[in-house]
Amino acid sequence: MSVPLRISDLLARPDLALSVTYDVPPRLLDRTIEAATVSDLPVPGKWLQGGELLMTIGLLLPSDPAACRAYVREVTEGGAACLALGLGQGLPYQEAPAPLVAAAEEAGLPLLTVPDEVPFIAVTKAVFDARADEQREVLHRAFATQRRLTAAAAGDGLRPMLAEWTAATGVGAAVLDPLGRLLATGDRAQHTPPPQARDLVERVAARGLRGSASSTAGGQQLEVQPLGARRLRGLLLLTGRPDDAARSVVPGLVSLLSLELERRHLRDEPERRRRSALLSELLAAEDPAADRARDMLHSVGLTAERVRGVVVEPEGGREAADGAAGEAGEAAAAAAQEMAADLALAIPGGLVRVTGTGPGGTPGGLIEAVVGEDLDVRDVLARFAPHRPAGIGPATAPEAVRVSLRQAAGLLAVSRSAGEPAEARQSQASRLLLDLGDRRTLHGYADSVLGPLDLADNGEELIATLAAWLETGGAWDATSRRLGVHRHTVRNRLDKAMDLTGRRLDDPDDRFDLWLATRIRRGGAATTGTGGRPTPPPPPTRPGR
């Protein structure tokens, strides 16, 4: 590993004959020299970038202590590593002036002297030669590391490359799948990504191939790079701070790992087809035996007692399903297959297939999948099918998953309108209706129905009583208990409400209008009755019965 040029290295060179003007602490002599420059300006700070050896003959150097302190402060704030004063015949100084030495010592700025026989260009050349040697060494190490990685890439799998990288750079490396699950690591003892990397991994994964990110957590440098050619296939997690040589090799490591993941993706294609065929076999039977359906799911590792169907419409899915001709149809079919492969990777069991037929008989319509009830389907869809219409069927027994898929497919139009996945749940037709409607229109409807009560004395009390009565299915005693009032009070309030609105509780249309209006006023939240299920509007009965 190359060692950067330090002030002490220049002092050790006899050909330069540099000297310190005071007893400089060793820590200050360990400062790195990035460049050498010459300036006799009284305010050189704005011309510095940091890390320079600033040389001057002191042509405009102030002589009083206060001005010397101001000059040294200017040099220090400019970022110079040290200051060197040229001495000699015909120059302003034959030795360093005491006010400058005192100011430098007080500010912690190393002050050197350059003897008459050594020109400034010799010092500059020495600095740049050392920097060139350092850069050459960085390149040599980078090339050597790249060769080791390339040789490892010819082997089998991801781990040889990661192990070579860690051995050459000392920086930990791991490859994760797009969901953040560990695929391979250079350290056999590491079985899971460090907890502090979770947020960083999720942030990069959400952006796909569009960017990387780094952070420092618990004093540890973390960096995440996306892997893949056209789609996100995985993530590279680096743990540690790469030096310049290692940093220059990171793009090569990313390329080699991406190629390996693409190769793995192609290698897994037969298994994806097998699972797709298995799903088709499961769905082909009109009335499959429960044991047979469960055994088929268990054979691919899907052991959930209840499953649900998921249907996704990929980009151009409808056009491909209709057999749209030309390159657009073929591209849509290919995109559907790619999205299905991503979902198969993320979904336990990998039971995913593409239905519909594109040009030349290629699949390219809708994507169907069967997932366990406990899977966070929305999270998976947000990651691998963002902004695409998707339906999520209700949880069913394995032998009834065809029904769940059919319901999921029926929700695609709803999802298209809502701009998010639509999920089928029992007894939620009203919630679906409220979610689909324009909020301004819905509230206008509620105001038209309940407006007379808003203007009445105790209008809020009347509306609350009406809503409670409707939610309890028209049960007078249950309504009085919920509100904490006598049942006669409930009847009197409802009679007043009906007089004001001109509605009748024994009319089905009026009752539905009132029920829907009160639901809209509550924001469309589902109400629960016995067993925690939403309660639909009660059948019409006459008040007082």
Disulfide bonds with the S-S distance in Angstrom:
none
